[in-house]
Amino acid sequence: MDLNDYQSQIRQHINYPTEVGPYSVILALMKDVGHLSEKLDDVLINDHGSFDDKKRLSTGITIGDILFDIVNLASDLNYSLNEIAAINLMKHNKESENKDKSKKEE
């Protein structure tokens, strides 16, 4: 699925007033990231880092919840997911170039 197609489809499921968008979404994002952290901590401590099918699916669902939050935050800031992905890729490419440049100067 294309990122922008996903974004337009998922926006049909928002459940907050759009005028408070970024502020409402960031709270949901923090909650969902905390939930993911708890799940990963549980797998690490209780299952020695091994995911069974049930925990793998549950973790995937939580990652999807985080993606939902990110889609809505990007949308509320008038970004498409493709734009966000391009910005992020540029950032990482620049960081890699700077690391390579630093290594050559050493």
Biopython code that builds the backbone (N, CA, C, O; Angstrom):
import numpy as np
from Bio.PDB.StructureBuilder import StructureBuilder

atoms = [
    (1, "MET", "N", (0.840, -1.184, 0.000)),
    (1, "MET", "CA", (0.000, 0.000, 0.000)),
    (1, "MET", "C", (0.881, 1.242, 0.000)),
    (1, "MET", "O", (1.883, 1.298, 0.713)),
    (2, "ASP", "N", (0.520, 2.206, -0.773)),
    (2, "ASP", "CA", (1.216, 3.486, -0.841)),
    (2, "ASP", "C", (0.956, 4.277, 0.450)),
    (2, "ASP", "O", (-0.150, 4.251, 0.990)),
    (3, "LEU", "N", (1.970, 4.969, 0.927)),
    (3, "LEU", "CA", (1.836, 5.728, 2.169)),
    (3, "LEU", "C", (0.724, 6.768, 2.099)),
    (3, "LEU", "O", (-0.053, 6.909, 3.043)),
    (4, "ASN", "N", (0.642, 7.491, 0.997)),
    (4, "ASN", "CA", (-0.379, 8.529, 0.896)),
    (4, "ASN", "C", (-1.779, 7.938, 0.798)),
    (4, "ASN", "O", (-2.733, 8.533, 1.299)),
    (5, "ASP", "N", (-1.920, 6.767, 0.155)),
    (5, "ASP", "CA", (-3.222, 6.095, 0.129)),
    (5, "ASP", "C", (-3.640, 5.701, 1.544)),
    (5, "ASP", "O", (-4.786, 5.905, 1.946)),
    (6, "TYR", "N", (-2.703, 5.142, 2.283)),
    (6, "TYR", "CA", (-2.974, 4.775, 3.676)),
    (6, "TYR", "C", (-3.395, 6.008, 4.473)),
    (6, "TYR", "O", (-4.358, 5.975, 5.239)),
    (7, "GLN", "N", (-2.654, 7.089, 4.276)),
    (7, "GLN", "CA", (-2.942, 8.311, 5.020)),
    (7, "GLN", "C", (-4.361, 8.812, 4.736)),
    (7, "GLN", "O", (-5.085, 9.173, 5.663)),
    (8, "SER", "N", (-4.753, 8.836, 3.484)),
    (8, "SER", "CA", (-6.098, 9.332, 3.170)),
    (8, "SER", "C", (-7.177, 8.394, 3.705)),
    (8, "SER", "O", (-8.246, 8.851, 4.109)),
    (9, "GLN", "N", (-6.912, 7.100, 3.713)),
    (9, "GLN", "CA", (-7.903, 6.156, 4.237)),
    (9, "GLN", "C", (-8.004, 6.227, 5.761)),
    (9, "GLN", "O", (-9.103, 6.181, 6.316)),
    (10, "ILE", "N", (-6.872, 6.338, 6.428)),
    (10, "ILE", "CA", (-6.881, 6.321, 7.890)),
    (10, "ILE", "C", (-7.489, 7.594, 8.453)),
    (10, "ILE", "O", (-8.024, 7.587, 9.562)),
    (11, "ARG", "N", (-7.414, 8.689, 7.703)),
    (11, "ARG", "CA", (-7.987, 9.955, 8.164)),
    (11, "ARG", "C", (-9.505, 9.868, 8.309)),
    (11, "ARG", "O", (-10.110, 10.710, 8.972)),
    (12, "GLN", "N", (-10.115, 8.876, 7.708)),
    (12, "GLN", "CA", (-11.561, 8.695, 7.852)),
    (12, "GLN", "C", (-11.920, 8.176, 9.251)),
    (12, "GLN", "O", (-13.095, 8.125, 9.614)),
    (13, "HIS", "N", (-10.911, 7.797, 10.024)),
    (13, "HIS", "CA", (-11.145, 7.183, 11.330)),
    (13, "HIS", "C", (-10.708, 8.059, 12.498)),
    (13, "HIS", "O", (-10.616, 7.577, 13.627)),
    (14, "ILE", "N", (-10.436, 9.336, 12.245)),
    (14, "ILE", "CA", (-10.017, 10.188, 13.366)),
    (14, "ILE", "C", (-11.178, 10.373, 14.328)),
    (14, "ILE", "O", (-12.343, 10.385, 13.930)),
    (15, "ASN", "N", (-10.841, 10.516, 15.585)),
    (15, "ASN", "CA", (-11.876, 10.642, 16.607)),
    (15, "ASN", "C", (-11.561, 11.801, 17.560)),
    (15, "ASN", "O", (-11.802, 11.706, 18.763)),
    (16, "TYR", "N", (-11.031, 12.873, 17.022)),
    (16, "TYR", "CA", (-10.738, 14.048, 17.828)),
    (16, "TYR", "C", (-11.079, 15.287, 17.003)),
    (16, "TYR", "O", (-11.106, 15.228, 15.774)),
    (17, "PRO", "N", (-11.337, 16.399, 17.671)),
    (17, "PRO", "CA", (-11.624, 17.631, 16.927)),
    (17, "PRO", "C", (-10.373, 18.108, 16.186)),
    (17, "PRO", "O", (-9.325, 18.307, 16.801)),
    (18, "THR", "N", (-10.478, 18.287, 14.898)),
    (18, "THR", "CA", (-9.297, 18.624, 14.094)),
    (18, "THR", "C", (-8.675, 19.956, 14.485)),
    (18, "THR", "O", (-7.488, 20.170, 14.240)),
    (19, "GLU", "N", (-9.446, 20.857, 15.086)),
    (19, "GLU", "CA", (-8.874, 22.150, 15.476)),
    (19, "GLU", "C", (-7.852, 22.031, 16.609)),
    (19, "GLU", "O", (-7.055, 22.947, 16.814)),
    (20, "VAL", "N", (-7.862, 20.929, 17.341)),
    (20, "VAL", "CA", (-6.853, 20.693, 18.377)),
    (20, "VAL", "C", (-5.917, 19.557, 17.978)),
    (20, "VAL", "O", (-5.202, 19.006, 18.816)),
    (21, "GLY", "N", (-5.929, 19.212, 16.699)),
    (21, "GLY", "CA", (-5.212, 18.071, 16.154)),
    (21, "GLY", "C", (-3.870, 17.742, 16.741)),
    (21, "GLY", "O", (-3.747, 16.751, 17.461)),
    (22, "PRO", "N", (-2.837, 18.548, 16.458)),
    (22, "PRO", "CA", (-1.497, 18.151, 16.913)),
    (22, "PRO", "C", (-1.404, 17.950, 18.416)),
    (22, "PRO", "O", (-0.661, 17.084, 18.878)),
    (23, "TYR", "N", (-2.140, 18.733, 19.180)),
    (23, "TYR", "CA", (-2.053, 18.641, 20.634)),
    (23, "TYR", "C", (-2.759, 17.398, 21.151)),
    (23, "TYR", "O", (-2.296, 16.771, 22.104)),
    (24, "SER", "N", (-3.855, 17.044, 20.541)),
    (24, "SER", "CA", (-4.572, 15.833, 20.920)),
    (24, "SER", "C", (-3.779, 14.594, 20.502)),
    (24, "SER", "O", (-3.665, 13.629, 21.258)),
    (25, "VAL", "N", (-3.239, 14.641, 19.294)),
    (25, "VAL", "CA", (-2.529, 13.482, 18.750)),
    (25, "VAL", "C", (-1.257, 13.188, 19.532)),
    (25, "VAL", "O", (-0.930, 12.021, 19.747)),
    (26, "ILE", "N", (-0.540, 14.206, 19.959)),
    (26, "ILE", "CA", (0.728, 13.954, 20.654)),
    (26, "ILE", "C", (0.484, 13.211, 21.966)),
    (26, "ILE", "O", (1.308, 12.392, 22.373)),
    (27, "LEU", "N", (-0.626, 13.484, 22.623)),
    (27, "LEU", "CA", (-0.950, 12.750, 23.851)),
    (27, "LEU", "C", (-1.218, 11.280, 23.553)),
    (27, "LEU", "O", (-0.768, 10.402, 24.289)),
    (28, "ALA", "N", (-1.948, 11.014, 22.477)),
    (28, "ALA", "CA", (-2.213, 9.627, 22.078)),
    (28, "ALA", "C", (-0.914, 8.933, 21.684)),
    (28, "ALA", "O", (-0.706, 7.763, 22.008)),
    (29, "LEU", "N", (-0.040, 9.658, 20.984)),
    (29, "LEU", "CA", (1.240, 9.076, 20.566)),
    (29, "LEU", "C", (2.086, 8.701, 21.779)),
    (29, "LEU", "O", (2.669, 7.618, 21.818)),
    (30, "MET", "N", (2.156, 9.578, 22.754)),
    (30, "MET", "CA", (2.931, 9.265, 23.960)),
    (30, "MET", "C", (2.362, 8.045, 24.677)),
    (30, "MET", "O", (3.115, 7.193, 25.148)),
    (31, "LYS", "N", (1.044, 7.958, 24.760)),
    (31, "LYS", "CA", (0.398, 6.813, 25.404)),
    (31, "LYS", "C", (0.725, 5.527, 24.648)),
    (31, "LYS", "O", (1.068, 4.512, 25.254)),
    (32, "ASP", "N", (0.615, 5.580, 23.318)),
    (32, "ASP", "CA", (0.846, 4.372, 22.518)),
    (32, "ASP", "C", (2.308, 3.943, 22.528)),
    (32, "ASP", "O", (2.596, 2.746, 22.532)),
    (33, "VAL", "N", (3.235, 4.895, 22.534)),
    (33, "VAL", "CA", (4.657, 4.547, 22.626)),
    (33, "VAL", "C", (4.945, 3.920, 23.990)),
    (33, "VAL", "O", (5.718, 2.967, 24.086)),
    (34, "GLY", "N", (4.326, 4.452, 25.037)),
    (34, "GLY", "CA", (4.474, 3.852, 26.365)),
    (34, "GLY", "C", (3.937, 2.429, 26.400)),
    (34, "GLY", "O", (4.530, 1.548, 27.021)),
    (35, "HIS", "N", (2.824, 2.212, 25.737)),
    (35, "HIS", "CA", (2.220, 0.878, 25.660)),
    (35, "HIS", "C", (3.169, -0.087, 24.939)),
    (35, "HIS", "O", (3.354, -1.224, 25.373)),
    (36, "LEU", "N", (3.768, 0.374, 23.835)),
    (36, "LEU", "CA", (4.728, -0.454, 23.104)),
    (36, "LEU", "C", (5.936, -0.776, 23.982)),
    (36, "LEU", "O", (6.412, -1.911, 24.001)),
    (37, "SER", "N", (6.418, 0.213, 24.694)),
    (37, "SER", "CA", (7.557, 0.001, 25.585)),
    (37, "SER", "C", (7.241, -1.061, 26.635)),
    (37, "SER", "O", (8.081, -1.910, 26.935)),
    (38, "GLU", "N", (6.043, -1.013, 27.187)),
    (38, "GLU", "CA", (5.633, -2.014, 28.180)),
    (38, "GLU", "C", (5.584, -3.412, 27.565)),
    (38, "GLU", "O", (6.023, -4.381, 28.184)),
    (39, "LYS", "N", (5.055, -3.513, 26.357)),
    (39, "LYS", "CA", (4.981, -4.820, 25.696)),
    (39, "LYS", "C", (6.372, -5.383, 25.425)),
    (39, "LYS", "O", (6.631, -6.563, 25.664)),
    (40, "LEU", "N", (7.264, -4.530, 24.924)),
    (40, "LEU", "CA", (8.624, -4.989, 24.636)),
    (40, "LEU", "C", (9.360, -5.363, 25.914)),
    (40, "LEU", "O", (10.110, -6.339, 25.940)),
    (41, "ASP", "N", (9.148, -4.594, 26.966)),
    (41, "ASP", "CA", (9.748, -4.902, 28.257)),
    (41, "ASP", "C", (9.260, -6.255, 28.763)),
    (41, "ASP", "O", (10.049, -7.043, 29.283)),
    (42, "ASP", "N", (7.972, -6.528, 28.615)),
    (42, "ASP", "CA", (7.398, -7.802, 29.034)),
    (42, "ASP", "C", (8.024, -8.969, 28.271)),
    (42, "ASP", "O", (8.371, -9.992, 28.862)),
    (43, "VAL", "N", (8.165, -8.807, 26.958)),
    (43, "VAL", "CA", (8.764, -9.873, 26.144)),
    (43, "VAL", "C", (10.228, -10.086, 26.553)),
    (43, "VAL", "O", (10.689, -11.222, 26.655)),
    (44, "LEU", "N", (10.931, -9.014, 26.779)),
    (44, "LEU", "CA", (12.346, -9.126, 27.154)),
    (44, "LEU", "C", (12.510, -9.812, 28.503)),
    (44, "LEU", "O", (13.347, -10.702, 28.656)),
    (45, "ILE", "N", (11.720, -9.402, 29.469)),
    (45, "ILE", "CA", (11.874, -9.936, 30.821)),
    (45, "ILE", "C", (11.263, -11.334, 30.957)),
    (45, "ILE", "O", (11.906, -12.245, 31.480)),
    (46, "ASN", "N", (10.039, -11.502, 30.491)),
    (46, "ASN", "CA", (9.326, -12.759, 30.736)),
    (46, "ASN", "C", (9.565, -13.827, 29.682)),
    (46, "ASN", "O", (9.439, -15.019, 29.966)),
    (47, "ASP", "N", (9.906, -13.415, 28.475)),
    (47, "ASP", "CA", (10.085, -14.388, 27.394)),
    (47, "ASP", "C", (11.501, -14.367, 26.822)),
    (47, "ASP", "O", (11.749, -14.924, 25.753)),
    (48, "HIS", "N", (12.429, -13.726, 27.532)),
    (48, "HIS", "CA", (13.835, -13.676, 27.142)),
    (48, "HIS", "C", (14.018, -13.153, 25.708)),
    (48, "HIS", "O", (14.916, -13.586, 24.985)),
    (49, "GLY", "N", (13.147, -12.214, 25.318)),
    (49, "GLY", "CA", (13.270, -11.583, 24.011)),
    (49, "GLY", "C", (12.653, -12.341, 22.862)),
    (49, "GLY", "O", (12.772, -11.918, 21.712)),
    (50, "SER", "N", (11.998, -13.447, 23.141)),
    (50, "SER", "CA", (11.374, -14.250, 22.068)),
    (50, "SER", "C", (9.899, -13.907, 21.941)),
    (50, "SER", "O", (9.162, -13.886, 22.927)),
    (51, "PHE", "N", (9.482, -13.639, 20.705)),
    (51, "PHE", "CA", (8.091, -13.316, 20.425)),
    (51, "PHE", "C", (7.368, -14.567, 19.929)),
    (51, "PHE", "O", (7.763, -15.168, 18.929)),
    (52, "ASP", "N", (6.299, -14.955, 20.642)),
    (52, "ASP", "CA", (5.430, -15.977, 20.066)),
    (52, "ASP", "C", (4.472, -15.260, 19.103)),
    (52, "ASP", "O", (4.471, -14.031, 19.032)),
    (53, "ASP", "N", (3.676, -16.010, 18.376)),
    (53, "ASP", "CA", (2.789, -15.404, 17.377)),
    (53, "ASP", "C", (1.820, -14.400, 17.991)),
    (53, "ASP", "O", (1.558, -13.351, 17.403)),
    (54, "LYS", "N", (1.287, -14.715, 19.163)),
    (54, "LYS", "CA", (0.319, -13.833, 19.821)),
    (54, "LYS", "C", (0.961, -12.500, 20.214)),
    (54, "LYS", "O", (0.391, -11.436, 19.971)),
    (55, "LYS", "N", (2.138, -12.563, 20.816)),
    (55, "LYS", "CA", (2.807, -11.326, 21.240)),
    (55, "LYS", "C", (3.333, -10.540, 20.042)),
    (55, "LYS", "O", (3.370, -9.309, 20.064)),
    (56, "ARG", "N", (3.734, -11.252, 19.010)),
    (56, "ARG", "CA", (4.193, -10.576, 17.787)),
    (56, "ARG", "C", (3.031, -9.791, 17.166)),
    (56, "ARG", "O", (3.198, -8.634, 16.781)),
    (57, "LEU", "N", (1.842, -10.429, 17.068)),
    (57, "LEU", "CA", (0.665, -9.753, 16.524)),
    (57, "LEU", "C", (0.258, -8.575, 17.409)),
    (57, "LEU", "O", (-0.036, -7.494, 16.899)),
    (58, "SER", "N", (0.239, -8.769, 18.703)),
    (58, "SER", "CA", (-0.130, -7.706, 19.631)),
    (58, "SER", "C", (0.823, -6.512, 19.503)),
    (58, "SER", "O", (0.394, -5.359, 19.549)),
    (59, "THR", "N", (2.108, -6.799, 19.344)),
    (59, "THR", "CA", (3.098, -5.736, 19.165)),
    (59, "THR", "C", (2.892, -5.030, 17.827)),
    (59, "THR", "O", (3.009, -3.807, 17.744)),
    (60, "GLY", "N", (2.589, -5.790, 16.791)),
    (60, "GLY", "CA", (2.308, -5.197, 15.485)),
    (60, "GLY", "C", (1.100, -4.283, 15.525)),
    (60, "GLY", "O", (1.094, -3.227, 14.891)),
    (61, "ILE", "N", (0.080, -4.679, 16.263)),
    (61, "ILE", "CA", (-1.118, -3.846, 16.406)),
    (61, "ILE", "C", (-0.758, -2.527, 17.096)),
    (61, "ILE", "O", (-1.234, -1.464, 16.699)),
    (62, "THR", "N", (0.073, -2.602, 18.116)),
    (62, "THR", "CA", (0.481, -1.389, 18.819)),
    (62, "THR", "C", (1.335, -0.496, 17.927)),
    (62, "THR", "O", (1.202, 0.727, 17.975)),
    (63, "ILE", "N", (2.200, -1.078, 17.121)),
    (63, "ILE", "CA", (2.966, -0.283, 16.155)),
    (63, "ILE", "C", (2.001, 0.401, 15.180)),
    (63, "ILE", "O", (2.213, 1.550, 14.794)),
    (64, "GLY", "N", (0.954, -0.303, 14.790)),
    (64, "GLY", "CA", (-0.072, 0.292, 13.939)),
    (64, "GLY", "C", (-0.774, 1.463, 14.608)),
    (64, "GLY", "O", (-1.097, 2.456, 13.956)),
    (65, "ASP", "N", (-1.011, 1.346, 15.918)),
    (65, "ASP", "CA", (-1.608, 2.465, 16.657)),
    (65, "ASP", "C", (-0.686, 3.688, 16.619)),
    (65, "ASP", "O", (-1.151, 4.821, 16.489)),
    (66, "ILE", "N", (0.613, 3.449, 16.733)),
    (66, "ILE", "CA", (1.585, 4.544, 16.661)),
    (66, "ILE", "C", (1.587, 5.143, 15.259)),
    (66, "ILE", "O", (1.651, 6.362, 15.100)),
    (67, "LEU", "N", (1.518, 4.288, 14.251)),
    (67, "LEU", "CA", (1.450, 4.775, 12.867)),
    (67, "LEU", "C", (0.197, 5.624, 12.666)),
    (67, "LEU", "O", (0.251, 6.656, 11.997)),
    (68, "PHE", "N", (-0.923, 5.203, 13.234)),
    (68, "PHE", "CA", (-2.170, 5.974, 13.181)),
    (68, "PHE", "C", (-1.941, 7.374, 13.738)),
    (68, "PHE", "O", (-2.361, 8.364, 13.138)),
    (69, "ASP", "N", (-1.271, 7.453, 14.892)),
    (69, "ASP", "CA", (-0.991, 8.744, 15.518)),
    (69, "ASP", "C", (-0.080, 9.595, 14.639)),
    (69, "ASP", "O", (-0.307, 10.794, 14.480)),
    (70, "ILE", "N", (0.945, 8.976, 14.073)),
    (70, "ILE", "CA", (1.896, 9.701, 13.231)),
    (70, "ILE", "C", (1.206, 10.215, 11.965)),
    (70, "ILE", "O", (1.445, 11.345, 11.540)),
    (71, "VAL", "N", (0.359, 9.390, 11.370)),
    (71, "VAL", "CA", (-0.398, 9.817, 10.184)),
    (71, "VAL", "C", (-1.227, 11.049, 10.509)),
    (71, "VAL", "O", (-1.239, 12.017, 9.750)),
    (72, "ASN", "N", (-1.913, 11.008, 11.632)),
    (72, "ASN", "CA", (-2.770, 12.124, 11.989)),
    (72, "ASN", "C", (-1.963, 13.372, 12.335)),
    (72, "ASN", "O", (-2.366, 14.482, 11.986)),
    (73, "LEU", "N", (-0.848, 13.208, 13.004)),
    (73, "LEU", "CA", (0.002, 14.359, 13.305)),
    (73, "LEU", "C", (0.531, 14.983, 12.018)),
    (73, "LEU", "O", (0.492, 16.203, 11.857)),
    (74, "ALA", "N", (1.022, 14.158, 11.107)),
    (74, "ALA", "CA", (1.512, 14.664, 9.822)),
    (74, "ALA", "C", (0.394, 15.388, 9.080)),
    (74, "ALA", "O", (0.602, 16.480, 8.552)),
    (75, "SER", "N", (-0.775, 14.791, 9.041)),
    (75, "SER", "CA", (-1.909, 15.402, 8.341)),
    (75, "SER", "C", (-2.294, 16.732, 8.959)),
    (75, "SER", "O", (-2.551, 17.702, 8.246)),
    (76, "ASP", "N", (-2.336, 16.782, 10.290)),
    (76, "ASP", "CA", (-2.703, 18.020, 10.971)),
    (76, "ASP", "C", (-1.681, 19.135, 10.733)),
    (76, "ASP", "O", (-2.003, 20.317, 10.855)),
    (77, "LEU", "N", (-0.458, 18.753, 10.394)),
    (77, "LEU", "CA", (0.588, 19.733, 10.071)),
    (77, "LEU", "C", (0.723, 19.936, 8.563)),
    (77, "LEU", "O", (1.674, 20.558, 8.090)),
    (78, "ASN", "N", (-0.240, 19.404, 7.823)),
    (78, "ASN", "CA", (-0.294, 19.542, 6.353)),
    (78, "ASN", "C", (0.897, 18.912, 5.634)),
    (78, "ASN", "O", (1.428, 19.471, 4.675)),
    (79, "TYR", "N", (1.302, 17.745, 6.115)),
    (79, "TYR", "CA", (2.323, 16.944, 5.440)),
    (79, "TYR", "C", (1.691, 15.649, 4.962)),
    (79, "TYR", "O", (0.831, 15.084, 5.637)),
    (80, "SER", "N", (2.113, 15.185, 3.808)),
    (80, "SER", "CA", (1.772, 13.828, 3.402)),
    (80, "SER", "C", (2.831, 12.902, 3.994)),
    (80, "SER", "O", (3.925, 13.345, 4.344)),
    (81, "LEU", "N", (2.501, 11.621, 4.105)),
    (81, "LEU", "CA", (3.500, 10.672, 4.605)),
    (81, "LEU", "C", (4.677, 10.559, 3.645)),
    (81, "LEU", "O", (5.812, 10.362, 4.077)),
    (82, "ASN", "N", (4.417, 10.680, 2.352)),
    (82, "ASN", "CA", (5.526, 10.662, 1.388)),
    (82, "ASN", "C", (6.471, 11.828, 1.634)),
    (82, "ASN", "O", (7.687, 11.669, 1.525)),
    (83, "GLU", "N", (5.931, 13.001, 1.966)),
    (83, "GLU", "CA", (6.791, 14.151, 2.273)),
    (83, "GLU", "C", (7.599, 13.900, 3.537)),
    (83, "GLU", "O", (8.792, 14.199, 3.584)),
    (84, "ILE", "N", (6.959, 13.358, 4.552)),
    (84, "ILE", "CA", (7.657, 13.050, 5.803)),
    (84, "ILE", "C", (8.771, 12.034, 5.553)),
    (84, "ILE", "O", (9.883, 12.179, 6.061)),
    (85, "ALA", "N", (8.455, 10.998, 4.759)),
    (85, "ALA", "CA", (9.463, 9.980, 4.446)),
    (85, "ALA", "C", (10.635, 10.595, 3.687)),
    (85, "ALA", "O", (11.787, 10.257, 3.956)),
    (86, "ALA", "N", (10.358, 11.488, 2.748)),
    (86, "ALA", "CA", (11.427, 12.137, 1.977)),
    (86, "ALA", "C", (12.286, 13.019, 2.877)),
    (86, "ALA", "O", (13.510, 13.024, 2.746)),
    (87, "ILE", "N", (11.668, 13.760, 3.784)),
    (87, "ILE", "CA", (12.407, 14.604, 4.726)),
    (87, "ILE", "C", (13.313, 13.740, 5.594)),
    (87, "ILE", "O", (14.477, 14.072, 5.818)),
    (88, "ASN", "N", (12.767, 12.629, 6.080)),
    (88, "ASN", "CA", (13.536, 11.744, 6.947)),
    (88, "ASN", "C", (14.699, 11.108, 6.203)),
    (88, "ASN", "O", (15.796, 10.984, 6.746)),
    (89, "LEU", "N", (14.460, 10.707, 4.965)),
    (89, "LEU", "CA", (15.527, 10.115, 4.159)),
    (89, "LEU", "C", (16.638, 11.133, 3.901)),
    (89, "LEU", "O", (17.820, 10.801, 3.991)),
    (90, "MET", "N", (16.256, 12.376, 3.579)),
    (90, "MET", "CA", (17.266, 13.432, 3.378)),
    (90, "MET", "C", (18.105, 13.621, 4.636)),
    (90, "MET", "O", (19.327, 13.752, 4.561)),
    (91, "LYS", "N", (17.448, 13.635, 5.787)),
    (91, "LYS", "CA", (18.142, 13.800, 7.066)),
    (91, "LYS", "C", (19.165, 12.686, 7.269)),
    (91, "LYS", "O", (20.317, 12.952, 7.612)),
    (92, "HIS", "N", (18.742, 11.434, 7.058)),
    (92, "HIS", "CA", (19.651, 10.305, 7.277)),
    (92, "HIS", "C", (20.777, 10.269, 6.246)),
    (92, "HIS", "O", (21.909, 9.912, 6.574)),
    (93, "ASN", "N", (20.474, 10.632, 5.015)),
    (93, "ASN", "CA", (21.535, 10.708, 4.002)),
    (93, "ASN", "C", (22.564, 11.760, 4.380)),
    (93, "ASN", "O", (23.765, 11.535, 4.233)),
    (94, "LYS", "N", (22.108, 12.892, 4.858)),
    (94, "LYS", "CA", (23.010, 13.974, 5.277)),
    (94, "LYS", "C", (23.866, 13.524, 6.461)),
    (94, "LYS", "O", (25.066, 13.792, 6.501)),
    (95, "GLU", "N", (23.245, 12.839, 7.422)),
    (95, "GLU", "CA", (23.990, 12.336, 8.581)),
    (95, "GLU", "C", (25.059, 11.336, 8.147)),
    (95, "GLU", "O", (26.177, 11.362, 8.661)),
    (96, "SER", "N", (24.724, 10.457, 7.207)),
    (96, "SER", "CA", (25.694, 9.481, 6.705)),
    (96, "SER", "C", (26.849, 10.176, 5.990)),
    (96, "SER", "O", (28.010, 9.803, 6.158)),
    (97, "GLU", "N", (26.520, 11.187, 5.192)),
    (97, "GLU", "CA", (27.568, 11.956, 4.509)),
    (97, "GLU", "C", (28.497, 12.611, 5.516)),
    (97, "GLU", "O", (29.716, 12.602, 5.339)),
    (98, "ASN", "N", (27.930, 13.177, 6.569)),
    (98, "ASN", "CA", (28.746, 13.829, 7.589)),
    (98, "ASN", "C", (29.621, 12.834, 8.330)),
    (98, "ASN", "O", (30.767, 13.148, 8.650)),
    (99, "LYS", "N", (29.102, 11.619, 8.615)),
    (99, "LYS", "CA", (29.912, 10.588, 9.266)),
    (99, "LYS", "C", (31.060, 10.159, 8.370)),
    (99, "LYS", "O", (32.198, 10.022, 8.819)),
    (100, "ASP", "N", (30.745, 9.948, 7.083)),
    (100, "ASP", "CA", (31.784, 9.553, 6.129)),
    (100, "ASP", "C", (32.852, 10.626, 6.011)),
    (100, "ASP", "O", (34.042, 10.318, 5.945)),
    (101, "LYS", "N", (32.437, 11.866, 5.986)),
    (101, "LYS", "CA", (33.366, 12.995, 5.874)),
    (101, "LYS", "C", (34.261, 13.062, 7.112)),
    (101, "LYS", "O", (35.464, 13.295, 7.002)),
    (102, "SER", "N", (33.661, 12.855, 8.299)),
    (102, "SER", "CA", (34.424, 12.885, 9.551)),
    (102, "SER", "C", (35.451, 11.760, 9.594)),
    (102, "SER", "O", (36.575, 11.961, 10.054)),
    (103, "LYS", "N", (35.069, 10.576, 9.115)),
    (103, "LYS", "CA", (35.999, 9.436, 9.112)),
    (103, "LYS", "C", (37.187, 9.697, 8.197)),
    (103, "LYS", "O", (38.314, 9.322, 8.523)),
    (104, "LYS", "N", (36.951, 10.328, 7.065)),
    (104, "LYS", "CA", (38.019, 10.622, 6.125)),
    (104, "LYS", "C", (38.978, 11.665, 6.680)),
    (104, "LYS", "O", (40.164, 11.662, 6.350)),
    (105, "GLU", "N", (38.471, 12.550, 7.516)),
    (105, "GLU", "CA", (39.308, 13.611, 8.084)),
    (105, "GLU", "C", (40.163, 13.100, 9.240)),
    (105, "GLU", "O", (41.128, 13.759, 9.627)),
    (106, "GLU", "N", (39.824, 11.936, 9.797)),
    (106, "GLU", "CA", (40.573, 11.402, 10.950)),
    (106, "GLU", "C", (41.908, 10.878, 10.589)),
    (106, "GLU", "O", (42.640, 10.401, 11.457)),
]
sb = StructureBuilder()
sb.init_structure("model")
sb.init_model(0)
sb.init_chain("A")
sb.init_seg("    ")
for serial, (resi, resn, name, xyz) in enumerate(atoms, 1):
    if name == "N":
        sb.init_residue(resn, " ", resi, " ")
    sb.init_atom(name, np.array(xyz, "f"), 0.0, 1.0, " ", f" {name:<3s}", serial, name[0])
structure = sb.get_structure()
